[in-house]
Amino acid sequence: MTPAQEMFAAVEAADTQKVAALLDKHPQLCNLAEKTGNRSSLLHLVARSGKLDIVELLVVADATLDKQDASGFAPLHYAAGEGHLAVAQVLVEAGARLRIWANGGRMPLDHAMGSEHHEVADYLRSEMISRGLDLHS
């Protein structure tokens, strides 16, 4: 198995220790992305599934926070749309853009609101207001 295959398997299994060991040995894997399908990065996958420990490892390893997949979604879109508040907080605190648009013109705040994840929406709205950002797409 290649290091990339090992990393995908470790992420799928939520094996935090294995992910950490692989990142120590191959730091470039923090930006690993699927070659087919939606071209989701590891950070997209773990933000969508709410794997906070692995999100934190990838952020510390310097994963690209605002990489957009084939649909234009950044990891923050997925965290917001799935209601993963702690993941959204880690991404925002690490510098993820709050005003980033998916192909359909929606920001992460729009995803949180559309999925009725009010706690995440309130957090994103508050962060946008505190930074003087326009709340509208």
N, C-alpha and C positions, 0 to 999 in steps of 0.2 A: 504494500500500500504506500502511495506517495504521501509526503507531508500534507499536501492539500487534501487528499482523501481522508487522512487521519483527522485533520481539523474539522472537516464537515461532519464526520462520524462523531467526534467528541462534542461538537456543538449540538447535534441532533440528540445525543444521549445526555445532554446537560452535564457533561463531565468537566467540571470547573478545573480540577487538578490537571487533567490531560490538556485542556485548552491552555492553561498557564504554562505548562511544560513545553508545549509546542511553540507558543509565542516567545518563550525564553530562547529556544533553539533557532526559530525561524521568525523573527519579528515582522517580516514582510507579509506574513500570513494574515495580519490584522486587517488587510484590505482585500482579502480573498473574496471573489464573487463567482456566482454561477456563470458558466459559459453559455448555457442555453436557458430557455424559459424567460423569466422576467429579469435576468441578470442581477438578481438580488445579492448584495454583499452579506457577509456574516453578520454585520451590524444590523442590517435590515431583518435578517432571520431572527436574531435574538431579541430585537426590539419588538417585533410582532408577537413573539411568544412570551415576552415578559421575563426572560432569563436575566435578571438583574445582575447577578454575580459575573456573568460572562460579558454583559454590556460594559460593566466597569472595567474588566480586564482589557477589552478591546479599546475602550476610550483611553486608558492609561498607555496602551501600546501605540497610540496615535492613529487609530482608525479614522478614515475620512468621515466626518460627521454628517456632511451634507450630500454625499453621493446619492444621485437619483437613479432609480432602477428604470426599466423600460417604460413604466407607467408614469414616471416622473416623481414617484414617491421617495422621500428621504426617510431615514429611520425614524425621525420624529413623527412623521405622518402615521407610521404603523403603531408606534407606542400610543399616540393620541387616539387613533381609531379603535384600538383594542382596549383602551382604558387603563393602561399601565402607567399610573402616576409616577411611581418611583423611577421608572425607566425614563420617562419624559423629563423629570427633574435632573437626572444625571446628564442627559444629553444637552439640555438647555444650559446647565451650569458649566458644561465642558465647552460651550460655544456654538451649539447647533443653531442654525438660523431659524427664527420664528416665522419670518416672512419668506417662505419658500413655497413655490407653487408646483403642484402636480400637473400632469398634462390636461386635466379637466379644470384647471384654474383654482384648485382648492388648497388652502393652507392647512397645516396641522390643526389649528384651532377649528377650522371647518369640519375636519374629520371627527374631532372629539365631540363637537356639537351634533353632527349628523348621526353619530352612534350613541348619542345620549349619555356620554361619559362626562357628566356635569363637573365632577371634581377635577378632572384633567382640563376641561374647557375653562373652568374658573382659574386654574393655575396658569394656563397659557395666556388667557386674557389679562390677568394681573401682571404677568411678566412683560407682555407687549405694552401695556399702559405705562408701567414703570420705566420702560426704555423709550417711551415716546413714539412707539410704532403705530401706524394706522391699522386698525382692526379689520378693515374691509379689504376684500380681494381686489 
